[in-house]
Amino acid sequence: MTRHNLLYHVVFRCGLCGSALSPERQKGRVYYRCHQKDCPTKTVREDVLDHAITQKLAELQPSEADCEQMEADWLATEAQQELEVQRRSLQLRLDECFARGERLTDLLVDGTITKEAFQSRSKKLALEKQDLTETLDKVPDLRGVQCVRTKFLELVSDLTGLYQCLEPDEKRILVHNVFSNCTVARKNIDFEPYDWLTKALRTLRASVGEERRHISRTAEHFEHIERGMEPLLELRQANEI
């Protein structure tokens, strides 16, 4: 078996010297070793790393009660309706702009206004349309946000179950997409989750009222969460967990 087939090849680094830990098989066990001379980090067994990852994933995933509470809080808030009212109001104003544009054209055709007046008013109307369109685009689509929330909660509520059912190469994909940094310093194993995951958990627990005051940031953040989830959702779908 080559190094490339070993479970955590190119995953862990030494937390003291920064060197990549090299896997090697000895007497039926796989060890990961720091080969820098005089570095206090020596070796750690693969099964110890595997157990540490499972524990860290369990720490990250919210409990079933937490997931249910987050969903209930979201569904109960009036901010959903407020956002939808805001979206409809902006759309009505945009529709009115188009209607005014048609009336303006009729006035030009009828000779009621001059060409210069038509061009001046049309320019102002175009700027108003652009401003309304940009504002409307920044309002989060509630169904889209709720879909991302639901998929995220379904995913993180059983990260350990997903991890345990994966093949070695799939486990590496999960680890690479959940943790931005995996280190071993002496015998201490440490993991740093990606921002998309930790921020997502904080965002889901935040009040929707706070999100409404930062519309463009919220929409952008949920897109970031969706991109972060994509590889993990593919693993989940492939293994039907």
For each residue, the residues with C-beta under 8 A, 3 or more apart:
1: 5 6 25
2: 5 6
3: 6 9 22 23 24
4: 9
5: 1 2 9 168
6: 1 2 3 9 23 25 30 46 168
7: 23 30 46 49 50 168 171 172
8: 11 12 21 23 32 46 49 172 175 182
9: 3 4 5 6 23 172
10: 20
11: 8 172 175 176 182
12: 8 20 21 32 49 182 183 184
13: 18 19 20 21 181 182 183 184
14: 17 18 19 20 21 34 36 39 41 183 184 185
15: 41 183 184 185 188 190
16: 34 39 40 41 185 186
17: 14 34 36 39 41
18: 13 14
19: 13 14 34 35 36 39
20: 10 12 13 14
21: 8 12 13 14 32 33 34 41 44 184
22: 3 32 33 34 35
23: 3 6 7 8 9 30 31 32 33 46
24: 3 30 31 32 33
25: 1 6 28 29 30 31
26: 29 31
27:
28: 25
29: 25 26 45 46 47
30: 6 7 23 24 25 45 46
31: 23 24 25 26 43 44 45 46
32: 8 12 21 22 23 24 43 44 45 46 49 184
33: 21 22 23 24 42 43
34: 14 16 17 19 21 22 39 41 42 43 184
35: 19 22
36: 14 17 19 39
37:
38:
39: 14 16 17 19 34 36 42
40: 16 185 186
41: 14 15 16 17 21 34 184 185 186
42: 33 34 39 186
43: 31 32 33 34
44: 21 31 32 48 49 184 187 189
45: 29 30 31 32 48 49
46: 6 7 8 23 29 30 31 32 49 50
47: 29 50 51
48: 44 45 51 52 189
49: 7 8 12 32 44 45 46 52 53 184 189
50: 7 46 47 53 54
51: 47 48 54 55
52: 48 49 55 56 189 191
53: 49 50 56 57 163 175 191
54: 50 51 57 58 160 163 164
55: 51 52 58 59
56: 52 53 59 60 179 191
57: 53 54 60 61 159 160 163 178
58: 54 55 61 159 160
59: 55 56
60: 56 57 156 159 178 193 197 201
61: 57 58 156 157 158 159 160
62: 66 67 70 153 156 157 201
63: 66 67
64: 67 68 157
65: 68 69
66: 62 63 69 70
67: 62 63 64 70 71 153 157
68: 64 65 71 72
69: 65 66 72 73
70: 62 66 67 73 74 149 153 204 205
71: 67 68 74 75 149 150 153
72: 68 69 75 76
73: 69 70 76 77 207
74: 70 71 77 80 146 149 204 208
75: 71 72 80
76: 72 73
77: 73 74 80 207 208 209
78: 81 82
79: 82 83 207 208 209 211 212
80: 74 75 77 83 84 142 208
81: 78 84 85
82: 78 79 85 86 212
83: 79 80 86 87 139 140 142 208 212
84: 80 81 87 88 142
85: 81 82 88 89
86: 82 83 89 90 139
87: 83 84 90 91 136 139
88: 84 85 91 92
89: 85 86 92 93
90: 86 87 93 94 132 135 136 139
91: 87 88 94 95 136
92: 88 89 95 96
93: 89 90 96 97 132
94: 90 91 97 98 129 132 133 136
95: 91 92 98 99
96: 92 93 99 100
97: 93 94 100 101 125 128 129 132
98: 94 95 101 102 129
99: 95 96 102 103
100: 96 97 103 104 125
101: 97 98 104 105 122 125
102: 98 99 105 106
103: 99 100 106 107
104: 100 101 107 108 113 118 121 122 125
105: 101 102 108 109 118
106: 102 103 109 110
107: 103 104 110 112 113 118
108: 104 105 111 112 113 115 118
109: 105 106
110: 106 107
111: 108
112: 107 108
113: 104 107 108 117 118 121
114: 117 118
115: 108 118 119
116: 119 120
117: 113 114 120 121
118: 104 105 107 108 113 114 115 121 122
119: 115 116 122 123
120: 116 117 123 124
121: 104 113 117 118 124 125
122: 101 104 118 119 125 126
123: 119 120 126 127
124: 120 121 127 128
125: 97 100 101 104 121 122 128 129
126: 122 123 129 130
127: 123 124 130 131
128: 97 124 125 131 132
129: 94 97 98 125 126 132 133
130: 126 127 133 134
131: 127 128 134 135
132: 90 93 94 97 128 129 135 136
133: 94 129 130 136 137
134: 130 131 137 138
135: 90 131 132 138 139
136: 87 90 91 94 132 133 139
137: 133 134
138: 134 135 215 216 219
139: 83 86 87 90 135 136 215 219
140: 83 144 145 211 215 218 219 222
141: 144 145
142: 80 83 84 145 146
143: 146 147
144: 140 141 147 148 222
145: 140 141 142 148 149 218 219 222
146: 74 142 143 149 150
147: 143 144 150 151
148: 144 145 151 152 222 225 226 229
149: 70 71 74 145 146 152 153 204
150: 71 146 147 153 154
151: 147 148 154 155 226 229 233
152: 148 149 155 156 200 204 225 229
153: 62 67 70 71 149 150 156 157 204
154: 150 151 157 158
155: 151 152 158 159 162 229 232 233 236
156: 60 61 62 152 153 159 197 200 201
157: 61 62 64 67 153 154
158: 61 154 155 161 162 241
159: 57 58 60 61 155 156 162 163 178
160: 54 57 58 61 163 164
161: 158 164 165 241
162: 155 158 159 165 166 174 232 235 236 239 241
163: 53 54 57 159 160 166 171 174
164: 54 160 161
165: 161 162 239 241
166: 162 163 170 171 174 235 239
167: 170 171
168: 5 6 7 171 172
169: 172 173
170: 166 167 173 174 235 238 239
171: 7 163 166 167 168 174 175
172: 7 8 9 11 168 169 175 176
173: 169 170 176 177 231 235
174: 162 163 166 170 171 177 178 231 232 235
175: 8 11 53 171 172 178 179 182
176: 11 172 173 179
177: 173 174 194 228 231 232
178: 57 60 159 174 175 193 194 197 232
179: 56 175 176 182 191 192 193 194
180: 192 193 194 195
181: 13 190 191 192
182: 8 11 12 13 175 179 189 190 191 192
183: 12 13 14 15 189 190 191
184: 12 13 14 15 21 32 34 41 44 49 187 188 189 190
185: 14 15 16 40 41 188 190
186: 16 40 41 42
187: 44 184
188: 15 184 185
189: 44 48 49 52 182 183 184
190: 15 181 182 183 184 185
191: 52 53 56 179 181 182 183
192: 179 180 181 182
193: 60 178 179 180 197 198
194: 177 178 179 180 197 198 228
195: 180 198 199
196: 199 200 224 225 227 228 229
197: 60 156 178 193 194 200 201 228
198: 193 194 195 201 202
199: 195 196 202 203 221 224 225
200: 152 156 196 197 203 204 225 228
201: 60 62 156 197 198 204 205
202: 198 199 205 206
203: 199 200 206 211 218 221 222 225
204: 70 74 149 152 153 200 201
205: 70 201 202
206: 202 203 210 211
207: 73 77 79 210 211
208: 74 77 79 80 83 211 212
209: 77 79 212 213
210: 206 207 213 214
211: 79 140 203 206 207 208 214 215 218
212: 79 82 83 208 209 215 218
213: 209 210
214: 210 211 217 218
215: 138 139 140 211 212 218 219
216: 138 219 220
217: 214 220 221
218: 140 145 203 211 212 214 215 221 222
219: 138 139 140 145 215 216 222 223
220: 216 217 223 224
221: 199 203 217 218 224 225
222: 140 144 145 148 203 218 219 225 226
223: 219 220 226 227
224: 196 199 220 221 227 228
225: 148 152 196 199 200 203 221 222 228 229
226: 148 151 222 223 229 230
227: 196 223 224 230
228: 177 194 196 197 200 224 225 232
229: 148 151 152 155 196 225 226 232 233
230: 226 227 233 234
231: 173 174 177 234 235
232: 155 162 174 177 178 228 229 235 236
233: 151 155 229 230 236 237
234: 230 231 237 238
235: 162 166 170 173 174 231 232 238 239
236: 155 162 232 233 239 240 241
237: 233 234 240
238: 170 234 235
239: 162 165 166 170 235 236
240: 236 237
241: 158 161 162 165 236
